[in-house]
Every structure is written in C-alpha cells, then in structure tokens.
Amino acid sequence: MNIGIIGAGNVGGRLGKLWAAKGHSIIYGVRNPLTPKIQTIIAETEHNATAALVKVAAEKSDVVVLATPWEAIGEVVFQIVDVAGKILVDCTNPIEPNPEWPLSQGSSAAEEIAKRLPGFKVVKAFNSLGAGNLSDVTFGTVHADAFMCGDDADSKKIVAQLAKEIGFETIDVGGLRNAEMLESLAKLWITLAYQQGIGPNIAFKLLHR
Ligand SMILES: NC(=O)c1ccc[n+]([C@@H]2O[C@H](COP(=O)([O-])OP(=O)(O)OC[C@H]3O[C@@H](n4cnc5c(N)ncnc54)[C@H](OP(=O)(O)O)[C@@H]3O)[C@@H](O)[C@H]2O)c1
C-alpha cells in the first residue's frame, strides 16, 4: 500500500518506519523534502521511502496519515483540499487551541478536518497513546489497543489492518462523531503520563470478560 505521512515527527516518523518494515511504500509529505532532517528520516525508514511536498504525497498515496501539530492544520488542509478518494488517518490532538480552527463544545479535530476535506474518508486513530510506544505496543503479553472511529466501514478495516501489522489489537469506537472521545482519551493519557507522574510507558487496553 502507498502510505503518505504528513508530518515526519514523533508520530509520523515512527509509523513510517514501522509500515515500511512491513513492506508498504512510504512517502513523507513535508514542507521541504531536501532538508537534512528529512533525508535522515528517509534513510532511517529504509525500504524505498521518499519525501515530497504535502500535496504530491497525498496524491500519490492510498492512505494519508495526518501527523502534524493541530496548529498546522489550516496550512495542510489548504494544500490537499483538492485531493480526493483517499483515506485520511487523523492522529492529531487539539491540545493547543488553534484560533483559525476553533472547536465548539463536543466537536473534534477529526470532524472539523472531515468537514473541510470532503474528498477524504477520515478515520481517527493512533492519537491516544504516546508516540514513544508505537515502536513496541506489546506490554508483557498484552497488546495495546488502537482505538479508532470513522464513518466509512471499509476505510476503518484498512486502518485496522495497518494497526494490527504493527502489533495493536483494534477497537472500533463507531462513527466520526465519537472522535471527541478519542481526543479526550489522549488528554487522559497525557495527564496520567506527565501530571500524575506515571510516565509515558503506558497505553490503554479494554478488558473483556
Ligand atoms: N507525540 C505524541 O506522543 C503524540 C501521540 C499521539 C498523537 N499526537 C499528535 O500527533 C500530531 C503530531 O505530533 P508529533 O509529536 O509527531 O509532532 P512533532 O514531532 O512535532 O512532528 C510534527 C511534524 O509535523 C511537521 N509540520 C509542522 N507543520 C507543518 C506543516 N504546516 N506542513 C507540513 N508538515 C508540518 C513538522 O515538520 P518540521 O520538523 O519541519 O517542523 C514535523 O515533522 C500532533 O497533533 C499531536 O498532538 C502526538
């Protein structure tokens, strides 16, 4: 699968390396593909990874992973608004308010993105655990859950498959209207890890009986 990753940082860089190792083609969508930082990430990703401007990366991909700060969302959306027919995996968390994109009570980053990118099938995923855990989502014998939601069932199946390939079990949280819950889950993760002093080596798991 061709996976475009917009934002090659903590989240995007890690996901790119993991999926490349599973045989996917990775194209990082960045502001300047030629910087030493991006060249290093490409070299570390191996397996035929490349980088391109954001729009080109989106156009060339089946799945576009959005992993930029929430503050950058307007700039990214402006560049890809004409692209259509792709799955967009939204990893963002609107921790810092973005004055250009105010979120009303009960709304979510993912729903706002879906409204402004009608050509994309948006799935919220990979936002509710610290990026450092992505490289190893196994805790003892337990696999962390990847919670995801979205309105298109087929897109969710594809994202669930990508999550399983890197070690997650997956939980379908329903339609995109539930994305706010996943964004709140990220706030809970941050509170536990950093304010309550538990540390970042944690992830959520749904227990079944
Ligand atoms: N860190 C976590 O543990 C974690 C976990 C789950 C979800 N998230 C969410 O995932 C998103 C990414 O977090 P992160 O920690 O990976 O951030 P990060 O390490 O700061 O990386 C962000 C990336 O986005 C790029 N970027 C910034 N503005 C851009 C623009 N206008 N166009 C294209 N690329 C742009 C940055 O490029 P430059 O290097 O050129 O600035 C950088 O590569 C955030 O929304 C965050 O809330 C983070």
The ligand as an ORCA input file, in Angstrom:
! r2SCAN-3c Opt
* xyz 0 1
  N       3.899     12.976     20.447
  C       2.975     12.118     20.861
  O       3.196     11.335     21.795
  C       1.643     12.071     20.160
  C       0.852     10.948     20.319
  C      -0.372     10.875     19.657
  C      -0.782     11.933     18.854
  N      -0.005     13.024     18.742
  C      -0.460     14.104     17.868
  O       0.131     13.853     16.593
  C       0.481     15.073     15.966
  C       1.991     15.073     15.698
  O       2.665     15.006     16.932
  P       4.248     14.774     16.963
  O       4.597     14.592     18.398
  O       4.631     13.734     15.961
  O       4.761     16.188     16.479
  P       6.240     16.580     16.045
  O       7.223     15.577     16.496
  O       6.419     17.997     16.418
  O       6.176     16.453     14.453
  C       5.307     17.254     13.721
  C       5.707     17.175     12.263
  O       4.806     17.983     11.530
  C       5.562     18.778     10.636
  N       4.840     20.003     10.320
  C       4.584     21.052     11.122
  N       3.880     21.981     10.462
  C       3.711     21.504      9.193
  C       3.094     21.993      8.026
  N       2.474     23.169      8.022
  N       3.115     21.230      6.907
  C       3.731     20.028      6.900
  N       4.345     19.497      7.982
  C       4.328     20.232      9.109
  C       6.861     19.046     11.366
  O       7.828     19.432     10.447
  P       9.113     20.302     10.903
  O      10.032     19.337     11.577
  O       9.596     20.828      9.611
  O       8.599     21.367     11.828
  C       7.116     17.679     11.983
  O       7.712     16.810     11.079
  C       0.036     16.188     16.915
  O      -1.221     16.652     16.505
  C      -0.039     15.502     18.284
  O      -0.970     16.103     19.134
  C       1.209     13.117     19.358
*
